[in-house]
Amino acid sequence: MKYENALIPNDKQMREFMEGDIDTPIYMVNLLKFRKKAKYKDGRKTKLSGEEAYAIYGLEVIKHIKNVGGEPIFSGVVSRLMLGKVENLWDWIAVVKYPNRKAMLEMITNLEYLESEKHRSAGLKGQLNIETKDF
């Protein structure tokens, strides 16, 4: 299985995110891989590791999630692979419930969220976001 961590959705992924069933609750599974050292787009000097920069985002994003009716479900450090095989494990996993895709889109386009997001992109080497729904 081939996979590619990324920081933002490509055009096709974003288009598909805004199509179809946008009203059903979703759980977003986030598989996170950190940079060794945080790298801010504005070029600021920092001694933060990627994990430390992301932790700042992690604390701030809880408010943004709740503001759109979402709920953090779980986050934790990946400790080992129980089943299967991958070249490199992710560092953390986080699961967030959103009332629907519209709520998540509202959050990620909010100006206050975008200010917090600077820490996310500075800390992450990349991630996988897996959208899931109840069945």
N, C-alpha and C positions, 0 to 999 in steps of 0.2 A: 504494500500500500504506500503510495506516495502522498505526502502532504506538504503544504507550504504555509508557514506562519506569515501573517500580515498584520499591518497596523490599521488599515482602513479597508472597507469593502471595495471591490472593483465595481465598475459601472453596471455590469450585468447583475451582480449580487444585490446592489442597491435598488436597481429597477425591480427585480423580483421581490425584494423585501416590501416594496410599496404596492405590489399587485396582489390579487387574490384575497384570501381571508385575512383582513387586517384587524378584525374585531375580536378574535379568540385570544384568551390568555396564552402567553408563551413563557417558557422557561429558557433562559439563555445560559448555556453552559460555556464558560470561558476557560480555555486552556492557555495558560500564560507562561511565556518564556522571557526572562529578563536580560537586559544588557549587563555586562560586568560593571560599567560605570554609566551613570545617567548622562544623557546627551540632549540638552535643550535646544530647540530649533532657533531660539533667539541668541544662541551662542554664549549664554551666561556661564561663568566658571562655577563649578560645583564639585564638592567632594563626595556627593551622594552616590551610592551604588544604584543600579537600576531598580533593585528591590526596594530600596529606601524611598526613591522618587515615586514608585508606584504605590507604596504604602501611604504617602501623602494623598494621592488621588483616591485610594481606597477609603480613607476616612471621609474625604469630602463627597465622594460619589453617593454615599448612603443617603445624604440629604436630597440629592438630585433624584435618586430612585424613588424615594418616598414622596417627593413633590409631584410625581406623575402617577401616584397610586401603586407603585411597584414595591417589591419587598426582597431584601437580600435573604437568600435561603441558606447558603453555605459557602464558606471559603476555607481553604486549607492548603498546606504544603504537600506537594506530591512526594511521597516517600519511596515508592518502588513500583515496579510493574508486576502485577500479579499474574496476568495472562496476556499472551500475545508477544509481539516484538516490535520495537521501534528503535531507531538509532539513538535518539536523545529524548529523554523524558521532558515534560514541561516542568516548570518550577512550582507553580501554584495552580489551583482550580478554584473557580468561583461560579456559583449558580444564583441567578437572579430571576425572580418572577415579575413579569410586567402584565398589566391588565390586557394589553394587546400591542400590536406592532405600532399603532398610532402613538401610544404613550411613550414607547421607546424612542421613536423618531422625534417626538416633541422634546424629550430629554436631551438627545444628542445634538439638537440644533439650538438649544437654549444658550444664550450668551454667558450666563453664570457657569453652566456646565463646561463650555468651551474653555473658560479660564482654568478650571480644574483639570481638564483634559491634557493640558500642557505637561503635567506630571506623569500622566499615563504614557504619552508618546515618548517622553524623555526616558522613562524607565523600561519600556518594553522593547525587546528585540523583535517580538512578533507574538501573535496569538491565533488560536482558532476559536471562532464563536459558532456554537452549534445550537440552532433554534430547535426547541422541542415543544410538543403540545401534549395535553392529556389525551388519552384515547378511550 
